[in-house]
Each structure stands twice: as C-alpha cells, then as structure tokens.
Amino acid sequence: MGVVSGCVTAIIYVVTSGCTWRHLPPVFGASWQTVHRRFSEWTAARVWAKLHRLALDERSARGELDWSSVQSTP
C-alpha cells in the first residue's frame, strides 16, 4: 500500500471508527502526524467535497438517485 492510499484508508478508519489520530495503528503505513496533515490539507483544498460531488454525479448519471424528494431552502 502506498503512502497516499494508506492515508486515505487511515482517514476513513479514523472517521468511521472514532479512533483518535494519536491512536492510529501503524498498519496503514504512515504516521498519525502524516495522516492528520494530509487530512487537514485535503480538507482545506475541498478534496472531500469534490469527491462527494463526483460520487453524487456518477450515481445520478446511472439513475441511482431520486432528486425529486430533495427540498430547496425557502
């Protein structure tokens, strides 16, 4: 596993497990400091929002999303 893919996997682990950054297991191939730094940099660059948008667009293109029940703000 490369450092970038290890960081992505480690970030998903932290977010889904509730593990603190400092208790991140070394199995991901990057230190908790590196993983946290990448998370912070990618958050500032809006990487997560862009990935979310791409995933929504892909699912919408395949007809897997029903946008008819989405309410707009008043």
C-alpha positions in Angstrom: 0.0 0.0 0.0 1.4 3.4 -1.0 1.6 6.4 1.4 -1.3 8.2 -0.3 -3.6 5.2 -0.4 -2.6 4.3 3.2 -3.5 7.9 4.2 -6.9 7.6 2.6 -7.6 4.3 4.2 -6.4 5.6 7.6 -8.6 8.7 7.3 -11.6 6.5 6.6 -10.6 4.4 9.6 -10.5 7.4 11.9 -13.7 8.9 10.6 -15.7 5.6 10.8 -14.2 4.1 14.0 -13.9 7.1 16.2 -10.2 6.3 16.8 -8.2 9.4 17.7 -5.4 10.5 15.4 -2.7 9.7 18.0 -4.0 6.1 18.4 -4.0 5.3 14.7 -2.5 1.8 14.2 0.8 1.7 12.2 -0.7 -0.9 9.8 -1.6 1.9 7.4 2.0 2.7 6.6 2.0 6.3 7.6 2.4 8.1 11.0 -0.6 9.6 12.6 1.0 13.0 12.0 1.3 12.4 8.3 -2.3 11.2 8.1 -3.6 14.1 10.0 -1.6 16.6 7.9 -2.9 15.1 4.7 -6.5 15.2 6.1 -6.1 18.9 7.0 -4.5 19.8 3.6 -7.2 17.9 1.7 -10.0 19.4 3.8 -8.6 22.9 3.1 -8.4 22.1 -0.6 -12.0 20.9 -0.5 -11.0 17.4 -1.8 -13.7 15.7 0.3 -16.4 18.0 -1.1 -15.2 17.4 -4.6 -15.2 13.6 -4.2 -18.7 13.8 -2.7 -19.9 15.8 -5.7 -18.3 13.4 -8.1 -19.9 10.4 -6.4 -23.3 12.1 -6.5 -22.9 13.0 -10.1 -21.9 9.4 -11.0 -24.8 7.9 -9.2 -27.2 10.4 -10.7 -25.9 9.6 -14.2 -26.7 5.9 -13.6 -30.2 6.8 -12.4 -29.5 5.7 -8.9 -30.5 8.9 -7.2 -34.0 10.3 -6.9 -33.7 14.1 -6.7 -37.5 14.6 -6.7 -37.7 14.4 -2.9 -34.9 17.0 -2.3 -36.3 20.1 -0.7 -34.9 23.5 -1.5 -34.4 26.1 1.2 -37.1 28.7 1.5 
